[in-house]
Amino acid sequence: MLNVTCRNQKTVRYKSTVFQDRADIYRKGGKNKEMGSSASKPAPSPPNPELDKPWRNFDWGQKVNLKEKLENFCSRHSDVKDIKILVAGQIGAGKSSFINSVDSVFQGRISSRALVNAADGNSHSFTQKLKGFTIRSGKNMLPFVFKDIMGLEPKVLEGSQTEDIINAVFGHVKDGYKFNKEQALTHKDQNYTSDPNLSDQSFCLVYIIAADTISFTDDRLIDKLKIIRQRISQEGIPQVVVMTKVDEACPLVKKDLRKMYTSKKIKEKMELCSAKVGVPLTNIFPVKNYHDEIDTEDDIDVLILKALEQIVQVADDRLEDIKSY
């Protein structure tokens, strides 16, 4: 009887020691294979946000060549002195900021000729009138003019009317016209030009679309863009998308702008934009507008210049088509 009692006491002491050891292991964060628990595994690494190689070839050292090419550009149509480029887009996407950024590239300093609204949560277009902006390089006026227009908004009776944008492209809307949210300009209005000259018309429509909001852009706004695209495409007017706010959409690009074409996120945003709006990827250009900088930067400049080169080229191609009629 005494032997049995001793054995029981030893068993109890053994079990107590085992449980104490296990408790110590748990407190130290160690593994406990005896209890049958699985070993702790490290959290899986997040997917690499960067591609192995750029998906679009881009020469980051071409700023000087692009700038000189645009400074020396001459239209192939003798009747058109300045190529008009209409800039449209959702409110807050950076229409006016893009025009200012182009001007900044050629001025070599930060420009703010086209007024922008820097207030957070701005829900209505700051631009109210159709206005043209010429671009200078030094003392020379460059042969293209940007036309800034009221921003698009999803609701039918808000923002610029689709018909007003279409009429502005074809030169029917006079400079200085104040847009009416509730009614499009009619041919009876004094601001309507019934028979515009070739020099009054725009030969490229630029859509400004923000990369950080394209995923949840209101379908009603996309429908407006599609209506505009369909109408002007029937007349052979080319369209280019300038995708802004890339730094807000992708932390990789925010840290290093030269990661633009290795960023998976930016590629996805551009592909989504192409699918939504219908503009091919070859005519979609990601840029960073000047926003909080106090001096110009080469990497920002070269992206803007490359987009501008394509805009001017397709506009001039359209003029060449008209010339051959």
C-alpha positions in Angstrom: 0.0 0.0 0.0 2.9 2.3 0.8 4.5 1.6 -2.5 1.4 2.4 -4.4 1.0 5.7 -2.6 4.6 6.6 -3.4 4.1 5.8 -7.1 1.0 8.0 -7.2 2.8 10.9 -5.5 5.6 10.6 -8.1 3.1 10.6 -10.9 1.4 13.7 -9.6 4.7 15.5 -9.2 5.7 14.4 -12.8 2.5 15.7 -14.3 2.8 18.9 -12.4 6.3 19.4 -13.7 5.2 18.7 -17.3 2.3 21.2 -17.1 4.6 23.8 -15.6 7.1 23.3 -18.4 4.4 23.7 -21.0 3.2 26.9 -19.3 6.7 28.3 -19.4 6.9 27.4 -23.1 3.7 29.2 -23.9 4.8 32.3 -22.0 8.0 32.4 -23.9 6.2 32.0 -27.2 7.8 28.7 -28.0 6.5 25.7 -29.8 4.5 22.9 -27.9 4.6 19.8 -29.9 3.5 17.6 -27.0 0.1 19.2 -26.9 -0.3 18.6 -30.6 -0.6 22.4 -31.4 0.8 23.4 -34.8 4.0 25.4 -34.9 3.5 29.1 -35.3 4.1 30.2 -38.9 5.3 33.6 -40.1 2.8 35.8 -41.9 3.0 35.4 -45.7 4.9 38.2 -47.4 2.7 40.7 -49.3 2.8 40.4 -53.1 5.5 42.4 -54.8 4.0 45.6 -56.0 6.6 45.9 -58.8 7.0 44.1 -62.1 10.4 42.5 -63.0 10.8 44.9 -65.9 8.9 48.0 -67.2 5.8 47.1 -69.2 6.2 50.3 -71.3 9.5 51.5 -72.6 10.2 55.0 -71.4 13.3 57.1 -71.6 13.6 59.2 -68.5 16.4 61.2 -70.1 14.5 62.6 -73.1 13.2 65.8 -71.5 15.5 68.2 -73.4 14.7 66.5 -76.8 10.9 66.4 -76.1 10.9 70.1 -75.1 12.9 71.2 -78.1 10.6 69.1 -80.4 7.5 70.8 -79.0 9.1 74.3 -79.1 9.9 73.8 -82.8 6.6 72.2 -83.7 4.7 73.6 -86.8 1.3 72.6 -87.9 1.0 70.9 -91.2 -2.1 73.0 -92.0 -1.4 76.5 -93.2 -4.9 77.8 -92.2 -4.4 76.9 -88.5 -1.9 78.9 -86.6 -2.6 77.4 -83.2 -3.8 73.9 -82.5 -6.7 74.0 -80.0 -6.8 71.2 -77.4 -9.9 70.9 -75.2 -9.3 69.6 -71.7 -12.3 67.9 -70.0 -12.7 65.7 -66.9 -14.3 65.1 -63.6 -14.2 67.8 -61.0 -11.1 67.6 -58.8 -9.2 65.3 -61.3 -6.7 68.1 -62.1 -7.8 69.7 -65.4 -6.5 73.2 -64.6 -3.6 71.7 -62.7 -2.5 69.8 -65.8 -2.6 73.1 -67.9 -0.5 74.8 -65.1 1.9 71.9 -65.1 2.5 72.1 -68.8 3.1 75.8 -68.5 5.5 75.1 -65.6 7.6 72.8 -67.7 8.2 75.5 -70.4 8.5 78.4 -67.9 11.0 76.5 -65.8 9.1 77.5 -62.7 5.8 76.7 -61.0 2.9 78.4 -62.8 -0.6 78.9 -61.6 -2.3 80.8 -64.5 -5.3 78.5 -64.6 -7.0 78.9 -61.2 -7.6 75.7 -59.2 -9.6 75.0 -56.1 -7.4 73.5 -53.4 -10.2 73.1 -50.8 -10.8 69.6 -49.5 -14.0 67.9 -50.6 -14.7 70.4 -53.4 -18.0 69.0 -54.8 -18.5 71.5 -57.7 -16.4 72.7 -60.6 -14.2 75.7 -59.9 -13.9 76.4 -63.6 -17.1 78.1 -64.7 -16.2 79.6 -68.1 -14.6 78.4 -71.3 -11.1 79.9 -71.4 -8.1 79.4 -73.6 -4.5 79.2 -72.3 -1.5 79.8 -74.5 1.8 78.4 -73.6 5.1 80.3 -73.8 8.7 79.1 -73.8 10.8 82.0 -72.9 9.5 84.9 -75.1 8.1 82.6 -77.8 4.5 81.6 -78.0 4.1 77.9 -78.7 1.6 76.9 -81.5 -1.0 75.1 -79.3 -3.7 76.4 -77.0 -5.4 74.6 -74.2 -9.2 75.2 -73.7 -10.3 74.7 -70.1 -13.9 73.8 -69.5 -16.3 73.3 -66.6 -15.7 70.0 -64.9 -18.0 67.0 -65.4 -20.3 65.8 -62.6 -22.3 62.6 -62.4 -25.8 64.2 -62.0 -27.6 65.4 -65.1 -28.1 68.9 -63.9 -24.6 69.4 -62.4 -21.3 70.3 -64.1 -20.9 70.9 -67.8 -23.5 69.5 -70.1 -22.2 66.8 -72.5 -23.7 68.9 -75.4 -21.6 71.9 -74.4 -18.4 69.9 -74.4 -19.2 68.5 -77.9 -20.1 72.0 -79.2 -16.9 73.4 -77.6 -14.8 70.7 -79.5 -16.3 71.8 -82.8 -15.8 75.5 -82.1 -19.4 76.5 -81.5 -18.8 77.9 -78.0 -17.2 81.3 -77.7 -14.4 82.0 -75.3 -15.7 83.4 -72.0 -19.0 81.6 -72.2 -20.3 80.9 -68.6 -21.7 77.4 -68.6 -25.2 76.7 -67.4 -25.6 73.5 -65.4 -29.2 73.2 -66.2 -29.2 73.8 -69.9 -26.8 73.4 -72.8 -26.0 76.3 -75.1 -28.4 76.6 -78.0 -27.8 77.9 -81.5 -30.0 81.0 -80.6 -27.6 82.1 -77.9 -25.2 85.0 -78.7 -22.3 82.8 -77.4 -23.0 80.2 -80.0 -20.9 80.3 -83.2 -23.0 78.8 -86.0 -20.2 78.6 -88.6 -16.9 78.3 -86.8 -13.6 78.6 -88.7 -11.1 75.7 -88.7 -9.0 77.7 -86.2 -11.9 77.8 -83.7 -12.1 74.0 -83.5 -10.3 71.7 -81.2 -8.4 68.8 -82.8 -7.9 66.6 -79.7 -10.0 66.1 -76.6 -8.0 65.3 -73.5 -9.8 63.5 -70.7 -8.2 64.2 -67.3 -8.9 61.1 -65.1 -7.6 60.7 -61.5 -5.8 57.4 -60.9 -6.8 57.2 -57.3 -10.5 57.4 -57.9 -11.0 55.6 -61.3 -12.0 52.3 -59.5 -15.1 53.9 -58.0 -15.9 56.6 -60.5 -19.7 57.0 -60.8 -21.1 55.1 -63.8 -23.2 58.1 -64.7 -20.0 60.1 -65.2 -18.5 57.3 -67.3 -21.7 57.3 -69.4 -21.3 61.0 -70.1 -17.7 60.4 -71.2 -18.9 57.6 -73.5 -21.6 59.9 -75.1 -19.0 62.6 -75.8 -16.5 60.0 -77.1 -19.0 58.5 -79.5 -20.1 61.8 -80.9 -16.7 63.3 -81.5 -15.3 60.0 -82.8 -17.8 60.0 -85.5 -16.1 63.2 -86.8 -12.6 61.8 -86.4 -11.6 63.8 -83.3 -8.8 61.9 -81.4 -8.9 61.5 -77.7 -6.1 61.1 -75.2 -6.4 60.3 -71.5 -4.0 62.0 -69.0 -4.1 60.0 -65.8 -3.3 62.2 -62.9 -2.7 61.7 -59.1 -0.6 58.6 -59.7 1.3 59.3 -56.5 -1.9 59.1 -54.6 -2.9 55.8 -56.2 0.4 54.0 -55.7 2.9 54.3 -52.7 5.6 52.8 -54.9 5.3 55.7 -57.4 4.9 58.3 -54.6 8.3 57.3 -53.3 10.0 57.0 -56.7 8.3 58.4 -59.8 10.6 56.3 -62.0 8.7 53.2 -60.8 5.8 54.4 -62.9 6.0 51.7 -65.6 7.1 48.9 -63.2 4.2 49.6 -60.9 1.5 46.8 -61.0 -1.0 49.2 -59.5 -0.5 51.9 -62.1 -0.8 49.4 -64.9 -4.0 48.0 -63.4 -5.4 51.6 -63.1 -4.6 52.3 -66.8 -6.1 49.1 -68.0 -9.3 49.8 -66.0 -9.4 53.3 -67.4 -9.1 51.9 -70.9 -11.9 49.4 -70.3 -14.2 52.0 -68.7 -13.7 54.9 -71.2 -12.8 53.0 -74.3 -9.5 54.9 -75.1 -6.7 52.5 -76.0 -3.7 52.1 -73.7 -1.4 53.7 -76.3 -3.3 57.0 -75.7 -3.3 56.9 -71.9 -0.5 58.7 -70.2 0.1 58.7 -66.4 1.5 62.0 -65.0 2.0 63.8 -61.8 0.8 67.4 -61.8 2.7 70.0 -59.9 0.9 70.3 -56.6 3.0 71.1 -53.5 6.4 71.5 -55.2 8.1 75.0 -55.3 10.5 74.1 -58.1 10.2 72.0 -61.3 11.6 68.5 -61.4 12.9 66.6 -64.4 11.0 63.4 -63.8 7.7 65.2 -63.5 8.5 67.3 -66.6 9.4 64.4 -68.8 6.1 62.5 -68.1 4.1 65.7 -68.9 6.1 66.4 -72.1 5.6 62.8 -73.3 1.8 63.1 -72.8 1.9 66.5 -74.5 3.9 65.2 -77.5 1.2 62.5 -78.2 -1.6 65.1 -77.8 0.0 67.4 -80.3 0.8 64.7 -82.7 -2.7 63.2 -82.9 -4.2 66.7 -83.2 -1.9 67.4 -86.1 -2.7 64.1 -87.7 -6.4 65.1 -87.5 -5.5 68.4 -89.3 -3.6 66.5 -92.0 -6.8 64.3 -92.5 -8.9 67.5 -93.0 -6.3 68.9 -95.3 -6.5 65.9 -97.6 -10.3 66.1 -97.9 
